[in-house]
Amino acid sequence: MVKINSQPVNADGLSLQTYINNVGYNLNHIAVEINGKIIPKTEYETTQIMDGDEIEIVHFVGGG
């Protein structure tokens, strides 16, 4: 089990790219941190989500 944005999620073994695609995030509007480390977008496909990971996904919203 992993925590994504403080919520328990069963995403063990998925690549970060697969998880993002499954939940429908727009890659152009997010930043991802795993266990305190910001993950470059170029590494989403090769980054494996592991049991115990703590992930924060921040999405940007325009406005003014």
Distance bins in CASP14 RR format, pairs under 12 A and 6 or more apart:
PFRMAT RR
TARGET T0000
AUTHOR 0000-0000-0000
RMODE 2
METHOD distances of the structure
MODEL  1
1 7 0 0 0 0 0 1 0 0 0 0 0
1 8 1 0 1 0 0 0 0 0 0 0 0
1 9 1 0 0 1 0 0 0 0 0 0 0
1 10 1 0 0 1 0 0 0 0 0 0 0
1 11 0 0 0 0 1 0 0 0 0 0 0
1 12 1 0 0 1 0 0 0 0 0 0 0
1 13 0 0 0 0 0 1 0 0 0 0 0
1 49 0 0 0 0 0 1 0 0 0 0 0
1 50 0 0 0 0 0 1 0 0 0 0 0
1 51 1 0 0 1 0 0 0 0 0 0 0
1 52 1 0 0 1 0 0 0 0 0 0 0
1 53 0 0 0 0 1 0 0 0 0 0 0
1 54 0 0 0 0 0 1 0 0 0 0 0
1 55 0 0 0 0 0 1 0 0 0 0 0
2 8 1 0 0 1 0 0 0 0 0 0 0
2 9 1 0 1 0 0 0 0 0 0 0 0
2 10 1 0 0 1 0 0 0 0 0 0 0
2 11 1 0 1 0 0 0 0 0 0 0 0
2 12 1 0 0 1 0 0 0 0 0 0 0
2 13 0 0 0 0 1 0 0 0 0 0 0
2 14 0 0 0 0 1 0 0 0 0 0 0
2 16 0 0 0 0 0 1 0 0 0 0 0
2 19 0 0 0 0 1 0 0 0 0 0 0
2 34 0 0 0 0 1 0 0 0 0 0 0
2 35 0 0 0 0 0 1 0 0 0 0 0
2 48 0 0 0 0 0 1 0 0 0 0 0
2 49 1 0 1 0 0 0 0 0 0 0 0
2 50 1 0 0 1 0 0 0 0 0 0 0
2 51 1 0 0 1 0 0 0 0 0 0 0
2 52 1 0 1 0 0 0 0 0 0 0 0
2 53 1 0 1 0 0 0 0 0 0 0 0
2 54 1 0 0 1 0 0 0 0 0 0 0
2 55 1 0 0 1 0 0 0 0 0 0 0
2 56 0 0 0 0 0 1 0 0 0 0 0
2 57 0 0 0 0 0 1 0 0 0 0 0
3 9 1 0 0 1 0 0 0 0 0 0 0
3 10 0 0 0 0 0 1 0 0 0 0 0
3 11 0 0 0 0 1 0 0 0 0 0 0
3 12 0 0 0 0 0 1 0 0 0 0 0
3 33 0 0 0 0 0 1 0 0 0 0 0
3 34 0 0 0 0 0 1 0 0 0 0 0
3 35 0 0 0 0 0 1 0 0 0 0 0
3 49 0 0 0 0 0 1 0 0 0 0 0
3 51 0 0 0 0 0 1 0 0 0 0 0
3 52 1 0 0 1 0 0 0 0 0 0 0
3 53 1 0 0 1 0 0 0 0 0 0 0
3 54 1 0 1 0 0 0 0 0 0 0 0
3 55 1 0 0 1 0 0 0 0 0 0 0
3 56 0 0 0 0 1 0 0 0 0 0 0
3 57 0 0 0 0 0 1 0 0 0 0 0
4 10 0 0 0 0 0 1 0 0 0 0 0
4 11 1 0 0 1 0 0 0 0 0 0 0
4 12 0 0 0 0 0 1 0 0 0 0 0
4 14 0 0 0 0 0 1 0 0 0 0 0
4 16 0 0 0 0 0 1 0 0 0 0 0
4 19 1 0 0 1 0 0 0 0 0 0 0
4 20 0 0 0 0 0 1 0 0 0 0 0
4 22 0 0 0 0 0 1 0 0 0 0 0
4 23 0 0 0 0 1 0 0 0 0 0 0
4 25 0 0 0 0 0 1 0 0 0 0 0
4 30 0 0 0 0 0 1 0 0 0 0 0
4 32 0 0 0 0 1 0 0 0 0 0 0
4 33 0 0 0 0 0 1 0 0 0 0 0
4 34 0 0 0 0 1 0 0 0 0 0 0
4 49 0 0 0 0 1 0 0 0 0 0 0
4 52 0 0 0 0 0 1 0 0 0 0 0
4 53 0 0 0 0 1 0 0 0 0 0 0
4 54 0 0 0 0 1 0 0 0 0 0 0
4 55 1 0 1 0 0 0 0 0 0 0 0
4 56 1 0 0 1 0 0 0 0 0 0 0
4 57 1 0 0 1 0 0 0 0 0 0 0
4 58 0 0 0 0 0 1 0 0 0 0 0
5 11 0 0 0 0 0 1 0 0 0 0 0
5 19 0 0 0 0 0 1 0 0 0 0 0
5 23 0 0 0 0 0 1 0 0 0 0 0
5 25 0 0 0 0 0 1 0 0 0 0 0
5 30 0 0 0 0 0 1 0 0 0 0 0
5 32 0 0 0 0 0 1 0 0 0 0 0
5 33 0 0 0 0 0 1 0 0 0 0 0
5 54 0 0 0 0 1 0 0 0 0 0 0
5 55 1 0 0 1 0 0 0 0 0 0 0
5 56 1 0 0 1 0 0 0 0 0 0 0
5 57 1 0 0 1 0 0 0 0 0 0 0
5 58 0 0 0 0 1 0 0 0 0 0 0
5 59 0 0 0 0 0 1 0 0 0 0 0
6 54 0 0 0 0 1 0 0 0 0 0 0
6 55 0 0 0 0 1 0 0 0 0 0 0
6 56 0 0 0 0 1 0 0 0 0 0 0
6 57 0 0 0 0 0 1 0 0 0 0 0
7 23 0 0 0 0 0 1 0 0 0 0 0
7 54 0 0 0 0 0 1 0 0 0 0 0
7 55 0 0 0 0 1 0 0 0 0 0 0
7 56 0 0 0 0 0 1 0 0 0 0 0
7 57 0 0 0 0 0 1 0 0 0 0 0
8 51 0 0 0 0 0 1 0 0 0 0 0
8 52 0 0 0 0 1 0 0 0 0 0 0
8 53 0 0 0 0 0 1 0 0 0 0 0
8 54 0 0 0 0 0 1 0 0 0 0 0
8 55 0 0 0 0 0 1 0 0 0 0 0
9 19 0 0 0 0 1 0 0 0 0 0 0
9 22 0 0 0 0 0 1 0 0 0 0 0
9 23 0 0 0 0 1 0 0 0 0 0 0
9 49 0 0 0 0 1 0 0 0 0 0 0
9 51 0 0 0 0 0 1 0 0 0 0 0
9 52 0 0 0 0 0 1 0 0 0 0 0
9 53 0 0 0 0 1 0 0 0 0 0 0
9 54 0 0 0 0 0 1 0 0 0 0 0
9 55 0 0 0 0 1 0 0 0 0 0 0
9 57 0 0 0 0 0 1 0 0 0 0 0
10 19 0 0 0 0 0 1 0 0 0 0 0
10 22 0 0 0 0 0 1 0 0 0 0 0
10 49 0 0 0 0 0 1 0 0 0 0 0
10 51 0 0 0 0 1 0 0 0 0 0 0
10 52 0 0 0 0 0 1 0 0 0 0 0
10 53 0 0 0 0 0 1 0 0 0 0 0
11 17 0 0 0 0 0 1 0 0 0 0 0
11 18 0 0 0 0 1 0 0 0 0 0 0
11 19 1 0 1 0 0 0 0 0 0 0 0
11 20 0 0 0 0 0 1 0 0 0 0 0
11 21 0 0 0 0 0 1 0 0 0 0 0
11 22 0 0 0 0 1 0 0 0 0 0 0
11 23 0 0 0 0 1 0 0 0 0 0 0
11 34 0 0 0 0 0 1 0 0 0 0 0
11 47 0 0 0 0 0 1 0 0 0 0 0
11 48 0 0 0 0 0 1 0 0 0 0 0
11 49 1 0 1 0 0 0 0 0 0 0 0
11 50 0 0 0 0 1 0 0 0 0 0 0
11 51 0 0 0 0 1 0 0 0 0 0 0
11 52 0 0 0 0 0 1 0 0 0 0 0
11 53 0 0 0 0 1 0 0 0 0 0 0
11 54 0 0 0 0 0 1 0 0 0 0 0
11 55 0 0 0 0 1 0 0 0 0 0 0
11 57 0 0 0 0 0 1 0 0 0 0 0
12 18 0 0 0 0 0 1 0 0 0 0 0
12 19 0 0 0 0 0 1 0 0 0 0 0
12 48 0 0 0 0 1 0 0 0 0 0 0
12 49 1 0 0 1 0 0 0 0 0 0 0
12 50 1 0 0 1 0 0 0 0 0 0 0
12 51 1 0 1 0 0 0 0 0 0 0 0
12 52 0 0 0 0 1 0 0 0 0 0 0
12 53 0 0 0 0 1 0 0 0 0 0 0
12 55 0 0 0 0 0 1 0 0 0 0 0
13 19 0 0 0 0 1 0 0 0 0 0 0
13 47 0 0 0 0 0 1 0 0 0 0 0
13 48 1 0 1 0 0 0 0 0 0 0 0
13 49 1 0 1 0 0 0 0 0 0 0 0
13 50 1 0 0 1 0 0 0 0 0 0 0
13 51 0 0 0 0 1 0 0 0 0 0 0
13 52 0 0 0 0 0 1 0 0 0 0 0
13 53 0 0 0 0 1 0 0 0 0 0 0
14 20 0 0 0 0 1 0 0 0 0 0 0
14 21 0 0 0 0 1 0 0 0 0 0 0
14 22 1 0 0 1 0 0 0 0 0 0 0
14 23 0 0 0 0 0 1 0 0 0 0 0
14 44 0 0 0 0 0 1 0 0 0 0 0
14 45 0 0 0 0 0 1 0 0 0 0 0
14 47 0 0 0 0 1 0 0 0 0 0 0
14 48 1 0 0 1 0 0 0 0 0 0 0
14 49 1 0 1 0 0 0 0 0 0 0 0
14 50 0 0 0 0 1 0 0 0 0 0 0
14 51 0 0 0 0 0 1 0 0 0 0 0
14 53 0 0 0 0 0 1 0 0 0 0 0
14 55 0 0 0 0 0 1 0 0 0 0 0
15 21 0 0 0 0 1 0 0 0 0 0 0
15 22 0 0 0 0 0 1 0 0 0 0 0
15 32 0 0 0 0 0 1 0 0 0 0 0
15 34 0 0 0 0 0 1 0 0 0 0 0
15 39 0 0 0 0 0 1 0 0 0 0 0
15 43 0 0 0 0 1 0 0 0 0 0 0
15 44 1 0 0 1 0 0 0 0 0 0 0
15 45 1 0 1 0 0 0 0 0 0 0 0
15 46 1 0 0 1 0 0 0 0 0 0 0
15 47 1 0 0 1 0 0 0 0 0 0 0
15 48 1 0 0 1 0 0 0 0 0 0 0
15 49 1 0 0 1 0 0 0 0 0 0 0
15 50 0 0 0 0 0 1 0 0 0 0 0
16 22 0 0 0 0 0 1 0 0 0 0 0
16 23 0 0 0 0 0 1 0 0 0 0 0
16 25 0 0 0 0 0 1 0 0 0 0 0
16 27 0 0 0 0 0 1 0 0 0 0 0
16 30 0 0 0 0 0 1 0 0 0 0 0
16 31 0 0 0 0 0 1 0 0 0 0 0
16 32 1 0 0 1 0 0 0 0 0 0 0
16 33 0 0 0 0 0 1 0 0 0 0 0
16 34 1 0 0 1 0 0 0 0 0 0 0
16 37 0 0 0 0 0 1 0 0 0 0 0
16 39 1 0 0 1 0 0 0 0 0 0 0
16 40 0 0 0 0 0 1 0 0 0 0 0
16 41 0 0 0 0 1 0 0 0 0 0 0
16 42 0 0 0 0 0 1 0 0 0 0 0
16 43 1 0 0 1 0 0 0 0 0 0 0
16 44 1 0 1 0 0 0 0 0 0 0 0
16 45 1 0 0 1 0 0 0 0 0 0 0
16 46 0 0 0 0 1 0 0 0 0 0 0
16 47 1 0 1 0 0 0 0 0 0 0 0
16 48 1 0 0 1 0 0 0 0 0 0 0
16 49 1 0 0 1 0 0 0 0 0 0 0
16 50 0 0 0 0 0 1 0 0 0 0 0
16 53 0 0 0 0 1 0 0 0 0 0 0
16 55 0 0 0 0 1 0 0 0 0 0 0
16 57 0 0 0 0 1 0 0 0 0 0 0
17 23 0 0 0 0 0 1 0 0 0 0 0
17 24 0 0 0 0 0 1 0 0 0 0 0
17 25 0 0 0 0 0 1 0 0 0 0 0
17 27 0 0 0 0 1 0 0 0 0 0 0
17 30 0 0 0 0 0 1 0 0 0 0 0
17 32 0 0 0 0 0 1 0 0 0 0 0
17 39 0 0 0 0 0 1 0 0 0 0 0
17 41 0 0 0 0 1 0 0 0 0 0 0
17 42 0 0 0 0 0 1 0 0 0 0 0
17 43 0 0 0 0 1 0 0 0 0 0 0
17 44 1 0 1 0 0 0 0 0 0 0 0
17 45 1 0 1 0 0 0 0 0 0 0 0
17 46 0 0 0 0 1 0 0 0 0 0 0
17 47 1 0 0 1 0 0 0 0 0 0 0
17 48 0 0 0 0 0 1 0 0 0 0 0
17 49 0 0 0 0 0 1 0 0 0 0 0
18 24 0 0 0 0 0 1 0 0 0 0 0
18 25 0 0 0 0 0 1 0 0 0 0 0
18 44 0 0 0 0 1 0 0 0 0 0 0
18 45 0 0 0 0 1 0 0 0 0 0 0
18 46 0 0 0 0 0 1 0 0 0 0 0
18 47 0 0 0 0 0 1 0 0 0 0 0
18 48 0 0 0 0 1 0 0 0 0 0 0
18 49 0 0 0 0 1 0 0 0 0 0 0
19 25 0 0 0 0 1 0 0 0 0 0 0
19 30 0 0 0 0 0 1 0 0 0 0 0
19 32 0 0 0 0 1 0 0 0 0 0 0
19 34 0 0 0 0 0 1 0 0 0 0 0
19 39 0 0 0 0 0 1 0 0 0 0 0
19 44 0 0 0 0 1 0 0 0 0 0 0
19 45 0 0 0 0 0 1 0 0 0 0 0
19 47 0 0 0 0 1 0 0 0 0 0 0
19 48 0 0 0 0 0 1 0 0 0 0 0
19 49 1 0 0 1 0 0 0 0 0 0 0
19 53 0 0 0 0 0 1 0 0 0 0 0
19 55 0 0 0 0 1 0 0 0 0 0 0
19 57 0 0 0 0 1 0 0 0 0 0 0
20 26 0 0 0 0 1 0 0 0 0 0 0
20 27 1 0 0 1 0 0 0 0 0 0 0
20 28 0 0 0 0 0 1 0 0 0 0 0
20 29 0 0 0 0 0 1 0 0 0 0 0
20 30 1 0 0 1 0 0 0 0 0 0 0
20 31 0 0 0 0 0 1 0 0 0 0 0
20 32 1 0 0 1 0 0 0 0 0 0 0
20 39 0 0 0 0 0 1 0 0 0 0 0
20 41 0 0 0 0 1 0 0 0 0 0 0
20 44 1 0 0 1 0 0 0 0 0 0 0
20 45 0 0 0 0 1 0 0 0 0 0 0
20 47 0 0 0 0 0 1 0 0 0 0 0
20 49 0 0 0 0 0 1 0 0 0 0 0
20 55 0 0 0 0 0 1 0 0 0 0 0
20 57 1 0 0 1 0 0 0 0 0 0 0
20 59 0 0 0 0 0 1 0 0 0 0 0
21 27 0 0 0 0 1 0 0 0 0 0 0
21 30 0 0 0 0 0 1 0 0 0 0 0
21 44 0 0 0 0 1 0 0 0 0 0 0
21 45 0 0 0 0 0 1 0 0 0 0 0
22 49 0 0 0 0 0 1 0 0 0 0 0
23 30 0 0 0 0 0 1 0 0 0 0 0
23 32 0 0 0 0 0 1 0 0 0 0 0
23 55 0 0 0 0 0 1 0 0 0 0 0
23 57 0 0 0 0 1 0 0 0 0 0 0
23 59 0 0 0 0 0 1 0 0 0 0 0
24 30 0 0 0 0 1 0 0 0 0 0 0
24 57 0 0 0 0 0 1 0 0 0 0 0
24 59 0 0 0 0 0 1 0 0 0 0 0
25 31 0 0 0 0 0 1 0 0 0 0 0
25 32 0 0 0 0 1 0 0 0 0 0 0
25 41 0 0 0 0 0 1 0 0 0 0 0
25 44 0 0 0 0 0 1 0 0 0 0 0
25 55 0 0 0 0 0 1 0 0 0 0 0
25 57 1 0 0 1 0 0 0 0 0 0 0
25 58 0 0 0 0 0 1 0 0 0 0 0
25 59 1 0 0 1 0 0 0 0 0 0 0
25 60 0 0 0 0 0 1 0 0 0 0 0
26 41 0 0 0 0 0 1 0 0 0 0 0
26 57 0 0 0 0 0 1 0 0 0 0 0
26 59 1 0 0 1 0 0 0 0 0 0 0
26 60 0 0 0 0 1 0 0 0 0 0 0
26 61 0 0 0 0 0 1 0 0 0 0 0
27 39 0 0 0 0 0 1 0 0 0 0 0
27 40 0 0 0 0 0 1 0 0 0 0 0
27 41 1 0 0 1 0 0 0 0 0 0 0
27 42 0 0 0 0 0 1 0 0 0 0 0
27 44 1 0 0 1 0 0 0 0 0 0 0
27 45 0 0 0 0 0 1 0 0 0 0 0
27 57 0 0 0 0 0 1 0 0 0 0 0
27 59 0 0 0 0 0 1 0 0 0 0 0
27 60 0 0 0 0 0 1 0 0 0 0 0
28 41 0 0 0 0 1 0 0 0 0 0 0
28 59 0 0 0 0 1 0 0 0 0 0 0
28 60 0 0 0 0 1 0 0 0 0 0 0
28 62 0 0 0 0 0 1 0 0 0 0 0
29 41 0 0 0 0 0 1 0 0 0 0 0
29 57 0 0 0 0 0 1 0 0 0 0 0
29 58 0 0 0 0 1 0 0 0 0 0 0
29 59 1 0 1 0 0 0 0 0 0 0 0
29 60 1 0 1 0 0 0 0 0 0 0 0
29 61 1 0 0 1 0 0 0 0 0 0 0
29 62 0 0 0 0 1 0 0 0 0 0 0
30 38 0 0 0 0 0 1 0 0 0 0 0
30 39 0 0 0 0 0 1 0 0 0 0 0
30 41 0 0 0 0 1 0 0 0 0 0 0
30 44 0 0 0 0 1 0 0 0 0 0 0
30 55 0 0 0 0 0 1 0 0 0 0 0
30 56 0 0 0 0 0 1 0 0 0 0 0
30 57 1 0 1 0 0 0 0 0 0 0 0
30 58 1 0 0 1 0 0 0 0 0 0 0
30 59 1 0 1 0 0 0 0 0 0 0 0
30 60 1 0 0 1 0 0 0 0 0 0 0
30 61 0 0 0 0 0 1 0 0 0 0 0
31 37 0 0 0 0 0 1 0 0 0 0 0
31 38 1 0 0 1 0 0 0 0 0 0 0
31 39 0 0 0 0 1 0 0 0 0 0 0
31 40 0 0 0 0 1 0 0 0 0 0 0
31 41 0 0 0 0 1 0 0 0 0 0 0
31 44 0 0 0 0 0 1 0 0 0 0 0
31 55 0 0 0 0 0 1 0 0 0 0 0
31 56 0 0 0 0 1 0 0 0 0 0 0
31 57 1 0 0 1 0 0 0 0 0 0 0
31 58 1 0 1 0 0 0 0 0 0 0 0
31 59 0 0 0 0 1 0 0 0 0 0 0
31 60 1 0 0 1 0 0 0 0 0 0 0
32 38 1 0 0 1 0 0 0 0 0 0 0
32 39 1 0 1 0 0 0 0 0 0 0 0
32 40 0 0 0 0 1 0 0 0 0 0 0
32 41 0 0 0 0 1 0 0 0 0 0 0
32 42 0 0 0 0 0 1 0 0 0 0 0
32 43 0 0 0 0 1 0 0 0 0 0 0
32 44 1 0 0 1 0 0 0 0 0 0 0
32 47 0 0 0 0 1 0 0 0 0 0 0
32 49 0 0 0 0 0 1 0 0 0 0 0
32 53 0 0 0 0 0 1 0 0 0 0 0
32 54 0 0 0 0 0 1 0 0 0 0 0
32 55 1 0 0 1 0 0 0 0 0 0 0
32 56 1 0 0 1 0 0 0 0 0 0 0
32 57 1 0 1 0 0 0 0 0 0 0 0
32 58 1 0 0 1 0 0 0 0 0 0 0
32 59 0 0 0 0 0 1 0 0 0 0 0
33 39 1 0 0 1 0 0 0 0 0 0 0
33 40 0 0 0 0 0 1 0 0 0 0 0
33 47 0 0 0 0 0 1 0 0 0 0 0
33 53 0 0 0 0 0 1 0 0 0 0 0
33 54 0 0 0 0 1 0 0 0 0 0 0
33 55 1 0 0 1 0 0 0 0 0 0 0
33 56 1 0 1 0 0 0 0 0 0 0 0
33 57 0 0 0 0 1 0 0 0 0 0 0
33 58 1 0 0 1 0 0 0 0 0 0 0
34 40 0 0 0 0 0 1 0 0 0 0 0
34 43 0 0 0 0 1 0 0 0 0 0 0
34 44 0 0 0 0 0 1 0 0 0 0 0
34 47 1 0 0 1 0 0 0 0 0 0 0
34 48 0 0 0 0 1 0 0 0 0 0 0
34 49 1 0 0 1 0 0 0 0 0 0 0
34 50 0 0 0 0 1 0 0 0 0 0 0
34 52 0 0 0 0 0 1 0 0 0 0 0
34 53 1 0 1 0 0 0 0 0 0 0 0
34 54 1 0 0 1 0 0 0 0 0 0 0
34 55 1 0 1 0 0 0 0 0 0 0 0
34 56 0 0 0 0 1 0 0 0 0 0 0
34 57 0 0 0 0 1 0 0 0 0 0 0
35 47 0 0 0 0 0 1 0 0 0 0 0
35 49 0 0 0 0 0 1 0 0 0 0 0
35 50 0 0 0 0 1 0 0 0 0 0 0
35 52 0 0 0 0 1 0 0 0 0 0 0
35 53 1 0 0 1 0 0 0 0 0 0 0
35 54 1 0 1 0 0 0 0 0 0 0 0
35 55 0 0 0 0 1 0 0 0 0 0 0
35 56 0 0 0 0 1 0 0 0 0 0 0
36 53 0 0 0 0 0 1 0 0 0 0 0
36 54 1 0 0 1 0 0 0 0 0 0 0
36 55 0 0 0 0 1 0 0 0 0 0 0
36 56 1 0 0 1 0 0 0 0 0 0 0
37 43 0 0 0 0 0 1 0 0 0 0 0
37 47 0 0 0 0 1 0 0 0 0 0 0
37 53 0 0 0 0 0 1 0 0 0 0 0
37 54 0 0 0 0 0 1 0 0 0 0 0
37 55 0 0 0 0 0 1 0 0 0 0 0
37 56 0 0 0 0 0 1 0 0 0 0 0
38 44 0 0 0 0 0 1 0 0 0 0 0
38 47 0 0 0 0 0 1 0 0 0 0 0
38 55 0 0 0 0 0 1 0 0 0 0 0
38 56 0 0 0 0 1 0 0 0 0 0 0
38 57 0 0 0 0 0 1 0 0 0 0 0
38 58 0 0 0 0 1 0 0 0 0 0 0
39 45 0 0 0 0 0 1 0 0 0 0 0
39 46 0 0 0 0 1 0 0 0 0 0 0
39 47 1 0 1 0 0 0 0 0 0 0 0
39 48 0 0 0 0 0 1 0 0 0 0 0
39 49 0 0 0 0 0 1 0 0 0 0 0
39 53 0 0 0 0 0 1 0 0 0 0 0
39 55 0 0 0 0 1 0 0 0 0 0 0
39 56 0 0 0 0 0 1 0 0 0 0 0
39 57 0 0 0 0 0 1 0 0 0 0 0
39 58 0 0 0 0 0 1 0 0 0 0 0
40 46 0 0 0 0 0 1 0 0 0 0 0
40 47 0 0 0 0 1 0 0 0 0 0 0
41 47 0 0 0 0 0 1 0 0 0 0 0
44 55 0 0 0 0 0 1 0 0 0 0 0
44 57 0 0 0 0 0 1 0 0 0 0 0
47 53 0 0 0 0 1 0 0 0 0 0 0
47 55 0 0 0 0 1 0 0 0 0 0 0
48 55 0 0 0 0 0 1 0 0 0 0 0
49 55 1 0 0 1 0 0 0 0 0 0 0
49 57 0 0 0 0 0 1 0 0 0 0 0
END
